Amino acid sequence: MKHTKKVEHYFGANYSRRLAYSALEIKKPKINTLKVALIGLLTCFATLSNAATPTFTLSELTEAALKNNPTMLISRARQEAAVAGLTAARAYTNPELEFGAGPTKYRDGSGETKSNWGVALSQPLEFGSVREARQSLAQTGIQSAEVGSELTQTALKNRVRAAFYEVIQRQSFLELVESDKKLLGQIQEKVALRVKVGESPRYELIKAETELLTVERDYQAAKIRIEESKGMLRGLIGRSIPVQFELRGSLPINSQLESLASLQARVASSPFIRQAEQLNKSAEAKFRLEQQLRNPGLTLKAGVNQDPDLTSFRIGLAIPLPLWSKREGQIAEAAAGMLQAQSQLDNEDLSLQRELESGYQRYQIARQQVAAYESGLLARAESVLKVAESGYRYGERGILDYLDAQRTYRAVRKDQLTAVYDLIISVLEIERLLGTELLEEKL
């Protein structure tokens, strides 16, 4: 069998073509018409399958999560319950109607027996201060539920964004590994041919095959991790999206935040602080209500009694006297709750300041790492790869040096993607603490 040796020395800027040079040119067998038709048919099926798979952006997934996630439904139910509590606080106590009848027996010796009956109506009335305190407590409950709903919404959006960018990051790594897999497949074929014709030792083929198996393992693992991340993302959104879907977006690399002092000044408007403030107001309203309930109101009464020989009408008032129970226990419990709520507010402020400072430090570290990869590490790894390519092309270096350089470049690219994702997560954590969006969505 005759082969025409022809070394092609070409390397483009494209990473996928840098090492795809031919050591030998071989005659290719002709492909029959049936194979061409089969390949075309498979291509059409793949195209239709991709067209049928829905693609979502971050904003679309966020909107679907806010609409269908069970935590949001629970939050809305709590708001409705709080509104119902205000309706109950505004309601008046129902009147009470009492009716009675019985025999009347004279004691004049005649033994005559007649009937009597009586009707009474009573209406409890709360004092205005009690009603105002009760309604104030219900109002603070509504405000607490609203802030809680906002806090739940912020946390859910934050989790969706983190899961979305995790999928994007793992897809980027899959593309990197897939590109290396194709290149290593081409290199393995060329090395096998060089070994076959006696131009290279067999250990180079073993090394190339080993490297190809390693990349194949990374490729399969990357695909599984993507499906895992998509499952987590779908779990946040619910069943409104299909099992198979694609995402459209990219990692926002340039995430420049304000100074730490500027971010700390925004802590006062954080949903965590506002929720603690509402709980403190609720505790104060509960304390005022318990104080007013020592003398909650009075009861208006009116009635008529019909005796055999006498009809009597009555109108009166019933006023509770706080002699034995002055609600000391309930008032003391409410006072302790008020002190606890105030302490929780102070602790929440200190905790947010501490977590914000720690999160900002993680952001600074992640940003420095991203800058290091973009300004030096990645460029040096690429330069080493180019030198190894050139040396292997001209026979100055072996396949081992080249494969090591390629592996190093792949590891640096992977670490860069990880650093970018860590930067995004650090910004998202600051978003969660402040209850605001700092990352801009990139399509």
C-alpha positions as CSV (number, residue, x, y, z in Angstrom):
1,M,0.0,0.0,0.0
2,K,1.5,3.3,-1.1
3,H,1.1,6.5,0.8
4,T,2.1,10.0,-0.3
5,K,3.9,11.8,2.5
6,K,3.1,15.4,2.8
7,V,3.6,17.6,5.9
8,E,1.2,20.5,6.1
9,H,2.6,23.4,8.2
10,Y,-0.4,25.6,8.9
11,F,-1.7,26.9,12.3
12,G,-4.4,29.5,12.4
13,A,-5.5,31.7,15.3
14,N,-8.5,29.6,15.8
15,Y,-7.9,27.2,18.7
16,S,-9.8,24.4,17.1
17,R,-7.4,24.4,14.1
18,R,-4.0,25.1,15.7
19,L,-3.0,21.5,15.9
20,A,-5.0,20.1,13.0
21,Y,-2.1,19.7,10.6
22,S,-1.7,16.6,8.5
23,A,1.4,14.4,8.7
24,L,0.4,12.3,5.8
25,E,-2.3,12.6,3.1
26,I,-4.2,9.4,2.4
27,K,-6.5,8.5,-0.3
28,K,-10.1,8.6,1.0
29,P,-12.5,6.0,-0.1
30,K,-15.5,7.1,-2.0
31,I,-18.7,7.4,-0.1
32,N,-21.7,5.9,-1.8
33,T,-25.0,7.6,-2.3
34,L,-26.8,5.7,0.4
35,K,-24.4,6.9,3.1
36,V,-24.8,10.5,1.9
37,A,-28.6,10.2,2.1
38,L,-28.4,8.6,5.6
39,I,-26.2,11.4,6.9
40,G,-28.5,14.0,5.4
41,L,-31.5,12.3,7.0
42,L,-29.8,12.2,10.4
43,T,-28.9,15.9,10.1
44,C,-32.5,16.8,9.4
45,F,-33.6,14.9,12.4
46,A,-31.1,16.6,14.6
47,T,-32.2,20.0,13.3
48,L,-35.8,19.3,13.9
49,S,-35.0,18.1,17.4
50,N,-33.1,21.2,18.2
51,A,-35.9,23.4,16.8
52,A,-38.4,21.6,19.1
53,T,-36.4,22.2,22.2
54,P,-37.5,25.5,23.9
55,T,-35.0,28.1,24.8
56,F,-35.4,30.5,27.8
57,T,-33.7,33.6,28.9
58,L,-33.0,34.6,32.5
59,S,-35.9,37.1,32.6
60,E,-38.3,34.5,31.3
61,L,-37.3,31.9,33.9
62,T,-37.4,34.5,36.7
63,E,-40.9,35.5,35.7
64,A,-42.0,31.8,35.6
65,A,-40.5,31.2,39.0
66,L,-42.3,34.1,40.6
67,K,-45.5,32.9,39.2
68,N,-45.3,29.1,39.9
69,N,-42.9,28.5,42.7
70,P,-44.6,27.1,45.8
71,T,-42.8,29.5,48.2
72,M,-44.4,32.5,46.4
73,L,-47.8,30.9,46.6
74,I,-47.3,30.4,50.4
75,S,-46.2,34.1,50.7
76,R,-49.3,35.3,48.8
77,A,-51.5,33.1,51.1
78,R,-49.9,34.8,54.2
79,Q,-50.7,38.2,52.8
80,E,-54.3,37.2,52.2
81,A,-54.5,35.8,55.8
82,A,-53.1,39.1,57.1
83,V,-55.7,41.1,55.2
84,A,-58.4,38.8,56.6
85,G,-57.0,39.5,60.1
86,L,-57.6,43.2,59.5
87,T,-61.2,42.5,58.5
88,A,-61.7,40.5,61.7
89,A,-60.2,43.4,63.7
90,R,-62.6,45.9,62.2
91,A,-65.7,43.7,62.9
92,Y,-68.0,44.5,65.8
93,T,-69.1,41.9,68.3
94,N,-72.5,40.4,67.6
95,P,-75.4,41.2,69.9
96,E,-76.8,38.5,72.2
97,L,-80.6,37.8,72.4
98,E,-81.9,36.0,75.5
99,F,-85.4,34.5,75.9
100,G,-86.9,32.7,78.9
101,A,-90.4,31.6,80.1
102,G,-91.8,29.6,83.0
103,P,-94.7,29.1,85.4
104,T,-95.7,31.6,88.1
105,K,-97.4,30.1,91.2
106,Y,-99.3,32.4,93.6
107,R,-98.7,32.0,97.3
108,D,-102.0,33.4,98.5
109,G,-103.4,30.0,99.2
110,S,-105.4,29.8,96.0
111,G,-102.8,27.6,94.3
112,E,-103.4,29.3,91.0
113,T,-100.5,28.9,88.4
114,K,-99.9,31.2,85.4
115,S,-97.1,31.7,82.9
116,N,-94.4,34.4,82.6
117,W,-91.7,35.2,80.0
118,G,-88.8,37.5,79.5
119,V,-86.7,38.8,76.5
120,A,-83.3,40.5,76.9
121,L,-80.9,41.9,74.3
122,S,-77.2,42.7,75.1
123,Q,-74.6,44.4,72.9
124,P,-70.9,44.4,73.8
125,L,-69.1,47.6,72.9
126,E,-65.4,48.0,72.8
127,F,-63.8,51.3,73.7
128,G,-62.3,53.3,70.8
129,S,-58.8,52.9,72.1
130,V,-59.2,49.1,72.2
131,R,-60.4,48.9,68.6
132,E,-57.7,51.2,67.4
133,A,-55.0,49.1,69.1
134,R,-56.5,45.9,67.6
135,Q,-56.6,47.3,64.1
136,S,-53.1,48.7,64.5
137,L,-51.8,45.2,65.3
138,A,-53.6,43.9,62.2
139,Q,-52.1,46.6,60.0
140,T,-48.6,45.8,61.2
141,G,-49.4,42.2,60.4
142,I,-50.2,43.1,56.8
143,Q,-47.1,45.2,56.4
144,S,-45.0,42.3,57.9
145,A,-46.5,39.9,55.3
146,E,-45.8,42.3,52.5
147,V,-42.1,42.7,53.5
148,G,-41.9,38.9,54.0
149,S,-43.3,38.4,50.5
150,E,-40.7,40.8,49.1
151,L,-38.0,39.0,51.0
152,T,-39.2,35.7,49.6
153,Q,-39.3,37.1,46.1
154,T,-35.8,38.5,46.4
155,A,-34.4,35.2,47.6
156,L,-36.1,33.3,44.9
157,K,-34.9,35.5,42.1
158,N,-31.4,35.3,43.6
159,R,-31.5,31.5,43.6
160,V,-32.8,31.4,40.0
161,R,-30.0,33.7,38.8
162,A,-27.4,31.6,40.6
163,A,-28.7,28.4,39.1
164,F,-29.0,30.0,35.6
165,Y,-25.4,31.1,35.6
166,E,-24.2,27.8,37.0
167,V,-25.8,26.1,33.9
168,I,-24.1,28.7,31.6
169,Q,-20.8,28.2,33.3
170,R,-21.0,24.4,32.9
171,Q,-22.1,24.7,29.3
172,S,-19.0,26.9,28.6
173,F,-16.8,24.2,30.1
174,L,-18.5,21.5,28.0
175,E,-17.8,23.5,24.9
176,L,-14.2,23.8,25.9
177,V,-13.9,20.0,26.6
178,E,-15.7,19.2,23.4
179,S,-13.3,21.3,21.3
180,D,-10.4,19.6,23.0
181,K,-12.0,16.2,22.4
182,K,-12.2,16.8,18.7
183,L,-8.6,18.0,18.5
184,L,-7.3,15.1,20.4
185,G,-9.3,12.7,18.2
186,Q,-7.6,14.2,15.2
187,I,-4.2,14.1,16.9
188,Q,-4.7,10.5,17.9
189,E,-5.5,9.5,14.4
190,K,-2.4,11.3,13.0
191,V,-0.1,9.8,15.7
192,A,-1.5,6.3,15.0
193,L,-0.6,6.8,11.4
194,R,2.9,8.1,12.1
195,V,3.4,5.1,14.4
196,K,2.1,2.8,11.7
197,V,4.6,4.1,9.1
198,G,7.4,4.1,11.7
199,E,7.9,7.8,12.0
200,S,7.0,7.9,15.8
201,P,7.5,5.6,18.7
202,R,4.5,3.6,20.0
203,Y,4.5,5.3,23.4
204,E,3.4,8.5,21.7
205,L,0.3,6.7,20.6
206,I,-0.3,5.3,24.0
207,K,0.0,8.8,25.5
208,A,-2.4,10.3,22.9
209,E,-4.9,7.5,23.5
210,T,-4.7,8.0,27.3
211,E,-5.2,11.8,26.9
212,L,-8.2,11.2,24.6
213,L,-9.8,8.9,27.2
214,T,-9.2,11.5,29.9
215,V,-10.9,14.2,27.9
216,E,-13.7,11.8,27.0
217,R,-14.3,11.2,30.7
218,D,-14.3,15.0,31.4
219,Y,-16.7,15.4,28.5
220,Q,-19.2,12.9,29.9
221,A,-18.9,14.3,33.4
222,A,-19.6,17.8,32.1
223,K,-22.7,16.7,30.3
224,I,-24.0,15.0,33.5
225,R,-23.2,18.2,35.6
226,I,-25.2,20.3,33.1
227,E,-28.3,18.0,33.5
228,E,-27.9,18.2,37.2
229,S,-27.8,22.0,37.2
230,K,-30.8,22.2,34.8
231,G,-32.6,19.9,37.2
232,M,-31.9,22.3,40.1
233,L,-33.0,25.2,38.0
234,R,-36.2,23.5,36.9
235,G,-36.9,22.6,40.6
236,L,-37.0,26.4,41.4
237,I,-39.4,27.2,38.6
238,G,-41.8,24.2,38.7
239,R,-43.5,22.2,36.1
240,S,-44.2,25.1,33.8
241,I,-41.0,24.3,31.7
242,P,-40.3,21.0,30.0
243,V,-37.6,18.6,31.2
244,Q,-35.5,19.3,28.0
245,F,-34.7,23.0,27.5
246,E,-31.9,25.3,26.5
247,L,-30.7,28.6,27.9
248,R,-29.8,31.8,26.1
249,G,-27.3,34.0,27.9
250,S,-23.7,34.5,29.0
251,L,-21.7,35.1,32.1
252,P,-21.5,38.8,33.1
253,I,-17.8,39.1,33.6
254,N,-17.4,42.9,34.1
255,S,-19.3,43.3,37.4
256,Q,-18.0,46.5,39.0
257,L,-19.7,47.3,42.4
258,E,-19.8,50.4,44.4
259,S,-17.4,51.0,47.3
260,L,-18.1,49.1,50.6
261,A,-19.1,52.3,52.3
262,S,-21.7,53.0,49.7
263,L,-23.1,49.5,50.0
264,Q,-23.2,49.7,53.8
265,A,-25.2,52.9,53.5
266,R,-27.9,50.9,51.7
267,V,-28.3,48.4,54.5
268,A,-31.1,50.4,56.1
269,S,-33.4,49.7,53.1
270,S,-32.6,46.0,53.1
271,P,-35.7,43.7,53.3
272,F,-34.1,42.0,56.3
273,I,-34.0,45.3,58.2
274,R,-37.5,46.3,57.1
275,Q,-38.9,42.9,58.1
276,A,-37.2,43.2,61.6
277,E,-38.7,46.8,61.9
278,Q,-42.2,45.5,61.1
279,L,-41.8,42.8,63.7
280,N,-40.8,45.4,66.2
281,K,-43.8,47.5,65.3
282,S,-46.0,44.4,65.7
283,A,-44.6,43.8,69.2
284,E,-45.3,47.4,70.2
285,A,-48.8,47.2,68.9
286,K,-49.4,43.9,70.8
287,F,-48.1,45.6,74.0
288,R,-50.5,48.5,73.6
289,L,-53.4,46.2,72.9
290,E,-52.7,44.2,76.0
291,Q,-52.7,47.4,78.1
292,Q,-56.0,48.5,76.7
293,L,-57.6,45.1,77.3
294,R,-57.5,45.6,81.0
295,N,-60.7,47.5,80.5
296,P,-61.9,46.5,77.1
297,G,-65.4,48.1,77.0
298,L,-68.9,47.7,78.3
299,T,-72.1,45.9,77.5
300,L,-75.5,47.6,76.7
301,K,-78.5,45.7,77.9
302,A,-82.2,46.0,77.3
303,G,-85.1,43.7,78.1
304,V,-88.7,43.2,79.0
305,N,-90.2,40.8,81.6
306,Q,-93.9,39.8,81.5
307,D,-95.4,38.6,84.7
308,P,-99.0,37.6,85.0
309,D,-99.9,40.9,86.6
310,L,-97.0,43.1,85.7
311,T,-94.9,44.1,82.7
312,S,-91.4,45.6,83.3
313,F,-88.8,47.1,81.0
314,R,-85.1,47.4,81.7
315,I,-82.1,49.2,80.2
316,G,-78.7,48.9,81.7
317,L,-74.9,48.8,81.4
318,A,-72.5,46.0,82.4
319,I,-68.9,47.2,83.0
320,P,-66.1,44.7,83.8
321,L,-64.1,45.6,86.9
322,P,-60.4,44.7,86.8
323,L,-60.1,43.7,90.4
324,W,-58.7,40.2,90.4
325,S,-57.1,40.0,87.0
326,K,-55.4,43.1,85.6
327,R,-53.7,41.1,82.8
328,E,-50.3,41.5,84.4
329,G,-49.1,38.3,82.8
330,Q,-50.2,39.2,79.3
331,I,-48.8,42.7,79.6
332,A,-45.4,41.4,80.9
333,E,-45.3,38.8,78.1
334,A,-46.0,41.5,75.5
335,A,-43.3,43.8,77.0
336,A,-40.8,40.9,76.8
337,G,-41.8,40.3,73.2
338,M,-41.2,44.0,72.4
339,L,-37.7,43.9,74.0
340,Q,-36.9,40.8,72.0
341,A,-38.1,42.3,68.7
342,Q,-35.9,45.4,69.4
343,S,-32.9,43.2,70.1
344,Q,-33.5,41.2,67.0
345,L,-33.6,44.4,64.9
346,D,-30.3,45.5,66.4
347,N,-28.8,42.1,65.8
348,E,-30.1,42.0,62.2
349,D,-28.4,45.3,61.5
350,L,-25.1,44.1,63.0
351,S,-25.3,40.8,61.2
352,L,-26.0,42.4,57.8
353,Q,-23.1,44.8,58.2
354,R,-20.8,41.9,59.1
355,E,-22.1,39.7,56.2
356,L,-21.9,42.5,53.8
357,E,-18.3,43.3,54.7
358,S,-17.4,39.6,54.4
359,G,-19.2,39.2,51.1
360,Y,-17.5,42.3,49.7
361,Q,-14.1,40.8,50.6
362,R,-15.0,37.6,48.7
363,Y,-16.1,39.8,45.8
364,Q,-12.7,41.6,45.8
365,I,-10.8,38.3,45.9
366,A,-12.9,36.8,43.0
367,R,-12.5,40.0,41.0
368,Q,-8.7,39.9,41.4
369,Q,-8.7,36.2,40.4
370,V,-10.6,37.0,37.2
371,A,-8.4,39.9,36.4
372,A,-5.3,37.7,36.9
373,Y,-6.6,35.2,34.5
374,E,-7.6,37.8,31.9
375,S,-4.4,39.8,32.1
376,G,-1.7,37.2,32.5
377,L,-2.4,33.5,33.3
378,L,-4.5,32.7,30.3
379,A,-2.3,34.5,27.9
380,R,0.8,32.7,29.3
381,A,-0.9,29.3,29.1
382,E,-1.8,30.1,25.5
383,S,1.7,31.2,24.7
384,V,3.1,28.0,26.2
385,L,0.7,26.0,24.1
386,K,1.8,27.8,20.9
387,V,5.5,27.2,21.7
388,A,4.7,23.5,22.2
389,E,2.7,23.4,19.0
390,S,5.6,25.0,17.1
391,G,8.2,22.7,18.6
392,Y,6.1,19.6,17.9
393,R,5.5,20.7,14.4
394,Y,9.2,21.1,13.6
395,G,10.2,18.0,15.5
396,E,11.9,19.9,18.4
397,R,9.5,18.6,21.0
398,G,7.7,15.4,21.5
399,I,4.0,14.7,21.7
400,L,4.2,14.5,25.5
401,D,5.3,18.2,25.8
402,Y,2.5,19.2,23.4
403,L,-0.2,17.2,25.3
404,D,1.0,18.6,28.6
405,A,0.7,22.1,27.3
406,Q,-2.7,21.5,26.0
407,R,-3.8,20.0,29.3
408,T,-2.4,23.0,31.1
409,Y,-4.3,25.4,28.9
410,R,-7.5,23.5,29.4
411,A,-7.1,23.6,33.2
412,V,-6.4,27.3,33.1
413,R,-9.5,27.9,31.0
414,K,-11.6,25.8,33.4
415,D,-10.2,27.7,36.4
416,Q,-11.0,31.0,34.7
417,L,-14.6,29.9,34.2
418,T,-14.8,28.9,37.9
419,A,-13.3,32.3,38.9
420,V,-15.9,34.1,36.9
421,Y,-18.7,32.1,38.4
422,D,-17.3,32.7,41.9
423,L,-17.4,36.4,41.1
424,I,-21.0,36.2,40.0
425,I,-22.0,34.3,43.2
426,S,-20.3,36.9,45.4
427,V,-22.2,39.7,43.7
428,L,-25.5,37.7,44.0
429,E,-24.8,37.3,47.7
430,I,-24.5,41.0,48.1
431,E,-27.7,41.4,46.1
432,R,-29.5,39.0,48.6
433,L,-28.3,41.0,51.6
434,L,-29.3,44.4,50.1
435,G,-32.5,43.2,48.3
436,T,-31.5,44.8,45.0
437,E,-30.1,43.7,41.6
438,L,-26.5,44.6,40.8
439,L,-25.8,42.2,37.9
440,E,-27.0,43.1,34.5
441,E,-28.5,40.3,32.4
442,K,-26.5,39.6,29.3
443,L,-28.2,38.0,26.3
